[in-house]
């Protein structure tokens, strides 16, 4: 951990030199997960040529390797530098509701770099953010990610402990952040819909939670205008009363927004994640 912290003090442009090398080796030599990436892009963008999809794949892989440098930098980054790199628009839409005693559900797709959002929101907007995560098998990297995400406050809840934690804190106003486009397990409640031209299973949890307890749901979107810089925005997906809303209305709106933002900047979506397996 000490070594990672020491390296993170290097300027970001220096860290990018290492990830440039990683990009060249990973993409052009090892061809890491290229088959999965190109297959996902082919299903998602049949209207594009093979050359266009390969260009997206290269941009994606560079964005992915850049995220390693950016994530490590967040280990020691100052609030002042963070504020220069993150433009968070209307973050008060969520924190104002928490001030009024509400619990807010916040959902997003797997866009790169998730750590930028978690660290930036806690540091620059509101530390009353509770983020659900899946524990990594490597203990060192798991502890590193937890240390980075928790630098400026916030709460980290391991996925398997979510239900128990929710019941214990059901009356505590806060923001619950969920990446809602993971592939559900066989035992998990799921909803199937068309997503990026394929039938896809989605978690029903965020929708059921919101409608059962009357929580508003916001979608958080992240764009990456250039290396090391992010723009974060929020959209209201649904709010109570839900009595007359269609079944799966929240999930359907989540799907629509995720597709919209993927098409706006496809290289920042996690194409190496086998979402449709």
N, C-alpha and C positions, 0 to 999 in steps of 0.2 A: 504493500500500500504506500509505503514511504517513497519508493521509486516512482510510482505513478504520479504521486503528488509533486515530486521534484520535476518530472518531465512536464507536467501541466503548467509550470511557471514559464515555460518557453513561449515566445510569441506565437500566435496562431499561424502566421505565415511560415514559420519554421516547422511547425507540426505538419503543415500541409505538404512539405517536401517529403516527409516520410510516407504520407498517405498517397502521394503521387506515385511513389515507387510501388506501394501496395496495390494501387490500381493497375499499374502496368503488369505486374506479376499475376495478380488475381484474375484480371479479365483476359489479357492476351496470352498468358502462358498457362496458368492452371485452368482457365475458362470456368471459374467457380460458378456453379448452378446456371450456366448459360442456357442449357436445354429448358429448364423450368422457366427462366425469365423470358426467353423468346417464345415459348409456347403460350405463356400467359398473355404476352403482348399480341400474339397472333389472334387469339380468341377475342381479346378486348378491342383491338383496332383492325378488323378485317378490311376496312376501307383504305388503310395505309399500305404502302409498298413494303417489301421486305427490307429495302434499304432504309426507309423511314423508321421502321421498327428497330432495326439494328442501331440506328442513331440514338433512339430513346434508351435502348439497353445500355449503350456506352455512357450516356449522361447519367442514367440511374446508378450504374456501378461507381462512377466517379463521385456522385452524391453520397452513396453508401459509404465509401471509404473516407470521404471528407468528414462524415458524421463521427468517425472514430476520433479524429483530431478535435472536433468541436466538443464532443462529449467529455473527452479528457480535459479540455480547457475549462469546462464548467466546474471542475474540481476546485480551482483556485481563482476563478474569474471574480473581479470586483463588481459591485452593483453598478458603478459608473460605466464600466466597459460593457456590461450586460445591457444597460439602457441604450447604449450607442448601437448595439447589434440587434436588439429586439424592438420592433414597433408593435405594441399591444394596443389594439383599437377597441374601445368600449368594454374593457375588462370589468368596469364598474357595473355592467349589466348583471353580472353574477354576484359580485360582492354586495351590491345594494340589497339584493334579495336576502342574502344571508344576514345582513344588518337588521332586516325586518323579521328575522326568526325563521326563515325558510331553509329547507334542504333543497339543494339544486343538483340535478343530474346533468353531467356534462359528458357528451360522447364525441368520439372522433374515429377516423380511420387510421390505418398504419402509414402515416406520412413521416418522412424523415425531416427533422430530427425531433422525436418526442421529448427527449431530455431538455431541449431548448424551451419547449412550452412549460414543462413542469418546473424547472429551475427559474425561468423568467417570471412565471405567474406568482410563485411563492415570494420571489425577491421584489418584484416591481408592482404587484397588484394586491395580493391577499394570500397569507399563509394558511388560510382555513381550507386548503385543498387536500382532499383525501384521494390518493392515487392507488388503484388496484394494479398489482403486478404479478407476473409468474416467476417464481424463484428459478434462478439459473442453476444448472447442475454444478458448475465450477464455483466453489465457495469464494475464491479470491475475487473473481469478476462480479459475483453477486453482491459481495460486500462493497466493492467499488461503486457499482451502480447505485446502491442504496445510499452510500455516503454522498454521492453527487446529487441525487434527487432530493435528499433531505438537508442540503446545506443551508437553505434559507427558511427552514421550517416546513410545514406541511406534514401530512401523515401518510405512511406507506402501509398498505394492507395486502398481504399475500392472498392470492386468489382463493385458495382453499379455506381461508379464514373470513372471507367476505361476509357470509351469512351471519355468523356469530357476532362479528364486529358490528354489523348493521343493527342487529337486535339490541346489542348493548348500548348503542349510541343513537337509537331511533329518534330521540328528541333533541339531539345536538345539531344546531344549525351549521351547515358546512356545504362544501361543494364536493360531490363525488365524481371523480374523473374515471371514465371507462373507455378503453379502446374497444369498440363494439363490432369490429369486423374480423375477429379471430374465427377460426374454424371450430364450431362447437363439438364437444365430445359426444359419444353415443348416448351417454346418460343424461345429457343436458337438454333442457327445453329448447326447441329450435323452430324456426319459421323459414320456409323456403320461398324464394322469389328470384326473379331474373336480375342478375347483377353483372354488368360488363359482358353481356351476351351469353351468360351461362346461368343455369339454375344453381342457386347458391343457398346454403344453410346459414341462418343468422341466429344469434342469441335472442331469446325473447325476454331475458332478464331485465334490461333497462326499461323496456316498455311496461312490463308487468309491475315493476317497482313504482314507476311514475304514476300509473293509473290506479294502482291499489291504494297508494298513500297520498296521492294528490300533489306530486312534485312537478315543477316545471323542468323542461329538458332543453338544453342548449347544445348546439353543434359548434365545436371549435375547429377552425380551419387554419392551416399554416401554409404560407407561401415562402419560397426562398428566392428572393430577387437576385442575390449574388452570394458568393462564398462567405459563410460566416455571418450572414444577415437574414433575419426572419421577420415576416409580418404575420401577426396573429389576429384573427377576427372571430366574431361570434354571431350565431344566428339562432333565434328562438325556433325550436322544432315543435313544441307543444306545451300547453299549460292547462291547469284545471280551470273549469270543470271539464272532465272527459266523458261525461255521461252520453253525449250524442256523437262522439267521434267514431269513425270506422275502426273495426278490428285491425290491428297492426298499422295504424296510422302513423305512429311515431317511427316504427322501423322502416316503413315505406319512405318517409321523408328523409330518414338517415341514409337510405340507399340512394335516393335521388341526389342529395347533396354530395355524398361521397363520389358518385359518378361524375357529377359536375366538376368537382375540384380535381379529380384525376385527369379529366380531359383538359383542364386549364394548364396544368403543369404535371404531365405524366411521369417525369423522371424522379419525382420525390415520393412516389408511392412505392411500397415495399414489394416489388415484383418477384423477389427471390423467395418470398413467403408463399408456400404452396397452398394458397387459399382455397382452391377448388379440388383438392385431392379427394 
